[in-house]
Amino acid sequence: MTILPLSDITPKTHKLRTLKEAFTSGYKIPETYIIIPPTQGDLNFLNSLQDCTWLIRPSIKESKAGLYGAICRRDEIEDRVDDVLKHYNEEVDLILQVYIQSDLAGIMLSSDEVCIESVCGSGYGLTRGGIRPSTYKIKGNEVYTNVILQKKKYQMVKGRVTESQCNEFSDIPKKILNELIEMSDDFKEKIIDWCSKDEELYFLEYWPFIKKSDKMVQGTITNVNSNGEYDILVIPNADIKFYERALKSNGVISRIGGYLSHLAVICYEKNIPFIISNEEYKDGEVVFLDRDEKKVFRIGEAI
């Protein structure tokens, strides 16, 4: 295989291009290389890499990209590259990146408002939709934290978080939150994958975000374990394994997960409303999904 440092590549895909732009712009990025197939090994080069944990993922942005990657030690890289490529093809370049054992990790969407979802430790559970993250929204001079659950609102001063406000947040330290807010100005209509270690913010990758979901959709509930066609699909969590069933539905309700998980983002881009709700829904119920309000309404409820 050919392995090049990020600084030496000519990007072939948007994912690689934007990653290199962030690198050249001075954002802190873990040590990163690009693996270019075919996969005959360059063991001398692999042996020269840090003896640490590495992350392998595809350089393309496609719906199943969240499914196939690998976390491995240095001496496992060659075998794991072959495993990952089995799910794509020999033309797909791979990103090889030092895996940060993070204190915090998250995803940020910078649009007309800034939305940040974060978890303690690794961001794997967040992107896979298996946990409920802490949520922050910044719009104008207002900050909302865990807006779906708590409806708390704080005033900001010139776009910066005050010490007292920071104490109210459940996990993001003031320094990291301020850096993310500053970063959001440079990455409009982008989703940013980030993490922090010892209060150092690391930029992992970003990609364009196109929100297409309709504001309101009406349909009939079908739970994931039910037989038949899916209209409004109800799933236990936002795991990417529900990807194929979600794409066959007209809307998705997940009991837990984040609005910036891989599955949620795929649904937005495929014009499929995605809502998180821990209420119980029975097969055959008719509901309305309001994407903007992130609510599910049963027939007879006020909308």
DAKA-V986722 format. One line per field, one symbol per residue. psi: psi as a letter, one per 30 degrees, with the letter a starting at -180 (. if undefined). Layout:
psi->???
//
This chain:
psi->lkkkleffljkfleeeeeeeeeeffgkjklkklkkjllgkkieeeefflkiaklkkllfljlegffejakklleffeeeeeeeefffclffjlkkjkkjkilellakkkjbflkkkkllkblgeeeefgfljlkkkkjjbgkkkkheeefhkklkljhgkkleeeeffkfejleeeeeeeeeefffhkhlkkkllkkhgkkkkellllkjjfklekkkakkjlfgllakkdjkklflhkffgeeeefflflkkkelalfgleeeeeeefghjkkkkkglkkkkfkklkkjeefhlkklkflk.
//
